[in-house]
Amino acid sequence: MNSTPGPVEAEIRQILETAFAPQSLLVSNDSASHRGHTGDDGTGESHFTVTIVADAFAGVSRLERQRMVNRALGDIPGQRVHALAIKASAPDET
């Protein structure tokens, strides 16, 4: 497994750090598990999981949290990345 994040992974991390100032953020590149499947564009950066804990998610529904993350990431989900799983929570929920 490559320990150096690719450009898309690094961009996801930077955008989310700026947008939410999270207490914790884990961006996992799951692309290797999907090699050869639908959405695999050969870049090695097609599938990600984001686990984020931030004050911004307090009192916000699960659906709205996902929308917040997707809005922050702009054209990355669905256009530059095939699949993005989002696990967003407030600090008191961890």
C-alpha positions as semicolon CSV with decimal commas, in nm:
position;residue;x (nm);y (nm);z (nm)
1;M;0,000;0,000;0,000
2;N;0,129;0,345;-0,093
3;S;0,166;0,565;0,216
4;T;0,201;0,885;0,014
5;P;-0,140;1,035;-0,063
6;G;-0,219;1,104;-0,425
7;P;-0,326;1,449;-0,542
8;V;-0,700;1,386;-0,507
9;E;-0,662;1,242;-0,156
10;A;-0,445;1,538;-0,052
11;E;-0,699;1,781;-0,199
12;I;-0,988;1,614;-0,014
13;R;-0,794;1,640;0,313
14;Q;-0,701;2,007;0,258
15;I;-1,056;2,111;0,164
16;L;-1,213;1,937;0,463
17;E;-0,953;2,072;0,707
18;T;-1,020;2,425;0,581
19;A;-1,399;2,390;0,569
20;F;-1,457;2,218;0,904
21;A;-1,144;2,249;1,123
22;P;-1,211;1,892;1,236
23;Q;-1,100;1,740;1,564
24;S;-1,019;1,430;1,363
25;L;-1,009;1,348;0,995
26;L;-0,925;1,022;0,822
27;V;-0,928;1,001;0,443
28;S;-0,893;0,640;0,330
29;N;-0,820;0,552;-0,030
30;D;-1,025;0,238;-0,097
31;S;-0,950;0,229;-0,470
32;A;-0,732;-0,083;-0,462
33;S;-1,032;-0,283;-0,336
34;H;-1,228;-0,175;-0,645
35;R;-0,962;-0,232;-0,911
36;G;-1,130;-0,350;-1,231
37;H;-1,481;-0,268;-1,106
38;T;-1,721;-0,001;-1,228
39;G;-1,582;0,344;-1,164
40;D;-1,219;0,237;-1,152
41;D;-1,056;0,489;-1,385
42;G;-0,705;0,347;-1,343
43;T;-0,573;0,645;-1,145
44;G;-0,579;0,465;-0,812
45;E;-0,795;0,746;-0,674
46;S;-1,153;0,649;-0,756
47;H;-1,298;0,533;-0,422
48;F;-1,257;0,696;-0,080
49;T;-1,396;0,685;0,272
50;V;-1,393;1,004;0,482
51;T;-1,431;0,979;0,858
52;I;-1,461;1,326;1,007
53;V;-1,542;1,463;1,353
54;A;-1,619;1,834;1,372
55;D;-1,821;2,082;1,577
56;A;-2,002;2,184;1,257
57;F;-2,198;1,857;1,267
58;A;-2,349;1,909;1,613
59;G;-2,728;1,905;1,596
60;V;-2,724;1,829;1,222
61;S;-2,894;1,525;1,066
62;R;-2,687;1,250;0,906
63;L;-2,819;1,346;0,562
64;E;-2,733;1,714;0,606
65;R;-2,383;1,622;0,726
66;Q;-2,328;1,428;0,405
67;R;-2,457;1,721;0,204
68;M;-2,223;1,959;0,389
69;V;-1,921;1,745;0,309
70;N;-2,026;1,700;-0,054
71;R;-2,082;2,075;-0,096
72;A;-1,740;2,150;0,051
73;L;-1,576;1,905;-0,190
74;G;-1,741;2,060;-0,496
75;D;-1,684;1,858;-0,813
76;I;-1,479;1,585;-0,649
77;P;-1,766;1,346;-0,554
78;G;-1,938;1,201;-0,857
79;Q;-1,717;1,368;-1,114
80;R;-1,353;1,325;-1,015
81;V;-1,413;1,041;-0,768
82;H;-1,652;0,756;-0,843
83;A;-1,746;0,673;-0,483
84;L;-1,716;0,860;-0,155
85;A;-1,836;0,710;0,173
86;I;-1,884;0,972;0,445
87;K;-1,888;0,906;0,819
88;A;-1,943;1,247;0,980
89;S;-2,006;1,304;1,349
90;A;-1,997;1,569;1,619
91;P;-1,731;1,542;1,894
92;D;-1,980;1,432;2,161
93;E;-2,090;1,138;1,944
94;T;-1,755;0,962;1,926
